[in-house]
């Protein structure tokens, strides 16, 4: 049976350095498929989708809200030709009712151990409209190595330099951050994978550069220490979201190949200043993640904040606008207050204002978003800072004999 799995394109941040990372959700889902399924994969962000392609069954995998409308177009086109479509992924979980209007079935939840039932139903002609496994999580031990062989490997590079492959070491998150939907998607419990399964997967990836996509590694100190110790012999170079601020943890992370960290910069406190310094003390670069548009943000506050961001010597920065994604506390509050003025999901890129800020006009917030990008990269453009970070990791690879000069094809 031929199964065509499609990952729709979406609009990127207009000031961000342009490169495409391989998607994670589709390769995790593909690993859970029954062995008799012949899967072909198209990432529309790097190659076109042929809406006239032949297939017995089509899957549309959507991670981002900004993908859903394009995903619906793709699903509608195949269904118009009589080809059944199933939709799944994080964005489908957030927009389940809407997605049901454009699919023969929607899959909600984590895929391990569940695809056999879906495909058995399809073959028997009894495909259900909804397969809902939300909050009914498979055993974390059942999460195996993602099926990266479906990817067009040579498409994921930056100016010929090999970029990262995505991998996860845990699921769920014990935090409940204001703009985040993880509590709805993956639960409030931290669910770490066994070290040996994580290391086995990392070792299988034909790429020395990884992005550990977990929401935060700083959730269980003992687990972090154990994971980093197991990773040291791999000699991989990797980036991630926050690491515990602890000498032993940071030292082991550096030994294990920590390249840079995405660190949320939520204010201009000494805590943040010291946090960035501590990463740098251990040779770990920092890309600041800065969210604009919270209720206490004024034009003057953002400008003073920018002065602080330049002072603390971030290696890179990514600026986004507060976006009220469905099933977040942000959405619940702004929707209840009548402050959301756009429910066009194409606008939910994190680079467009879709709500009424409290301390400025929407136009002013959009202006400040562009101001921050332009100010931070005024002296050194984003592509130059990116080059410096890539040069840093290449030097580390050369030092330990893992450097590969060519991009894989």
JOLIN-V927250 format. One record per residue. N is the residue number from 1. RES is the residue in one small letter. OMEGA is omega in whole degrees, 0 to 359 (none if undefined). Layout:
# JOLIN-V927250
{{N RES OMEGA} {N RES OMEGA}}
This chain:
# JOLIN-V927250
{{1 x 181} {2 x 178} {3 x 180} {4 x 182} {5 x 187} {6 x 178} {7 x 188} {8 x 176} {9 x 174} {10 x 182} {11 x 182} {12 x 176} {13 x 191} {14 x 179} {15 x 186} {16 x 174} {17 x 189} {18 x 170} {19 x 184} {20 x 175} {21 x 176} {22 x 181} {23 x 182} {24 x 183} {25 x 181} {26 x 182} {27 x 174} {28 x 178} {29 x 182} {30 x 179} {31 x 181} {32 x 181} {33 x 174} {34 x 186} {35 x 182} {36 x 180} {37 x 177} {38 x 187} {39 x 170} {40 x 186} {41 x 175} {42 x 171} {43 x 185} {44 x 177} {45 x 180} {46 x 179} {47 x 185} {48 x 174} {49 x 175} {50 x 182} {51 x 176} {52 x 182} {53 x 178} {54 x 177} {55 x 173} {56 x 186} {57 x 181} {58 x 173} {59 x 175} {60 x 183} {61 x 185} {62 x 179} {63 x 189} {64 x 174} {65 x 180} {66 x 177} {67 x 196} {68 x 182} {69 x 175} {70 x 177} {71 x 178} {72 x 177} {73 x 180} {74 x 180} {75 x 180} {76 x 182} {77 x 180} {78 x 179} {79 x 178} {80 x 177} {81 x 178} {82 x 180} {83 x 181} {84 x 184} {85 x 171} {86 x 179} {87 x 178} {88 x 181} {89 x 184} {90 x 183} {91 x 177} {92 x 176} {93 x 179} {94 x 186} {95 x 189} {96 x 184} {97 x 178} {98 x 182} {99 x 180} {100 x 180} {101 x 186} {102 x 185} {103 x 173} {104 x 178} {105 x 170} {106 x 178} {107 x 183} {108 x 179} {109 x 182} {110 x 197} {111 x 188} {112 x 177} {113 x 184} {114 x 185} {115 x 178} {116 x 179} {117 x 181} {118 x 185} {119 x 173} {120 x 177} {121 x 179} {122 x 181} {123 x 181} {124 x 179} {125 x 181} {126 x 182} {127 x 180} {128 x 180} {129 x 182} {130 x 169} {131 x 188} {132 x 177} {133 x 179} {134 x 179} {135 x 175} {136 x 192} {137 x 174} {138 x 176} {139 x 183} {140 x 178} {141 x 182} {142 x 181} {143 x 182} {144 x 182} {145 x 179} {146 x 185} {147 x 185} {148 x 179} {149 x 179} {150 x 184} {151 x 169} {152 x 196} {153 x 186} {154 x 183} {155 x 187} {156 x 179} {157 x 177} {158 x 181} {159 x 177} {160 x 179} {161 x 182} {162 x 176} {163 x 188} {164 x 165} {165 x 183} {166 x 179} {167 x 178} {168 x 182} {169 x 181} {170 x 171} {171 x 182} {172 x 181} {173 x 182} {174 x 178} {175 x 181} {176 x 186} {177 x 188} {178 x 183} {179 x 194} {180 x 181} {181 x 186} {182 x 179} {183 x 177} {184 x 187} {185 x 189} {186 x 178} {187 x 183} {188 x 179} {189 x 176} {190 x 185} {191 x 182} {192 x 174} {193 x 175} {194 x 183} {195 x 186} {196 x 179} {197 x 179} {198 x 182} {199 x 177} {200 x 179} {201 x 180} {202 x 181} {203 x 183} {204 x 185} {205 x 181} {206 x 180} {207 x 180} {208 x 187} {209 x 185} {210 x 170} {211 x 176} {212 x 195} {213 x 179} {214 x 181} {215 x 175} {216 x 173} {217 x 184} {218 x 181} {219 x 181} {220 x 187} {221 x 182} {222 x 178} {223 x 177} {224 x 181} {225 x 179} {226 x 181} {227 x 184} {228 x 177} {229 x 180} {230 x 183} {231 x 187} {232 x 182} {233 x 181} {234 x 183} {235 x 175} {236 x 173} {237 x 192} {238 x 173} {239 x 183} {240 x 169} {241 x 195} {242 x 174} {243 x 179} {244 x 177} {245 x 187} {246 x 185} {247 x 182} {248 x 180} {249 x 182} {250 x 178} {251 x 179} {252 x 177} {253 x 179} {254 x 178} {255 x 182} {256 x 175} {257 x 179} {258 x 184} {259 x 173} {260 x 184} {261 x 168} {262 x 183} {263 x 176} {264 x 176} {265 x 188} {266 x 177} {267 x 181} {268 x 184} {269 x 174} {270 x 178} {271 x 180} {272 x 180} {273 x 180} {274 x 179} {275 x 181} {276 x 180} {277 x 181} {278 x 175} {279 x 182} {280 x 178} {281 x 182} {282 x 176} {283 x 180} {284 x 179} {285 x 183} {286 x 167} {287 x 181} {288 x 176} {289 x 190} {290 x 184} {291 x 183} {292 x 173} {293 x 175} {294 x 190} {295 x 180} {296 x 180} {297 x 172} {298 x 177} {299 x 181} {300 x 179} {301 x 182} {302 x 180} {303 x 177} {304 x 178} {305 x 178} {306 x 176} {307 x 179} {308 x 182} {309 x 177} {310 x 180} {311 x 188} {312 x 170} {313 x 171} {314 x 178} {315 x 173} {316 x 176} {317 x 175} {318 x 181} {319 x 177} {320 x 178} {321 x 176} {322 x 184} {323 x 185} {324 x 178} {325 x 180} {326 x 180} {327 x 169} {328 x 175} {329 x 176} {330 x 179} {331 x 182} {332 x 182} {333 x 185} {334 x 177} {335 x 180} {336 x 181} {337 x 179} {338 x 185} {339 x 177} {340 x 181} {341 x 175} {342 x 172} {343 x 174} {344 x 188} {345 x 175} {346 x 179} {347 x 187} {348 x 182} {349 x 188} {350 x 176} {351 x 181} {352 x 178} {353 x 181} {354 x 181} {355 x 178} {356 x 177} {357 x 182} {358 x 190} {359 x 179} {360 x 177} {361 x 174} {362 x 180} {363 x 180} {364 x 178} {365 x 177} {366 x 178} {367 x 181} {368 x 175} {369 x 179} {370 x 178} {371 x 183} {372 x 178} {373 x 184} {374 x 182} {375 x 184} {376 x 184} {377 x 183} {378 x 184} {379 x 177} {380 x 181} {381 x 183} {382 x 182} {383 x 177} {384 x 176} {385 x 176} {386 x 178} {387 x 180} {388 x 179} {389 x 177} {390 x 177} {391 x 178} {392 x 182} {393 x 178} {394 x 178} {395 x 177} {396 x 179} {397 x 179} {398 x 181} {399 x 180} {400 x 172} {401 x 181} {402 x 184} {403 x 175} {404 x 187} {405 x 186} {406 x 173} {407 x 177} {408 x 175} {409 x none}}
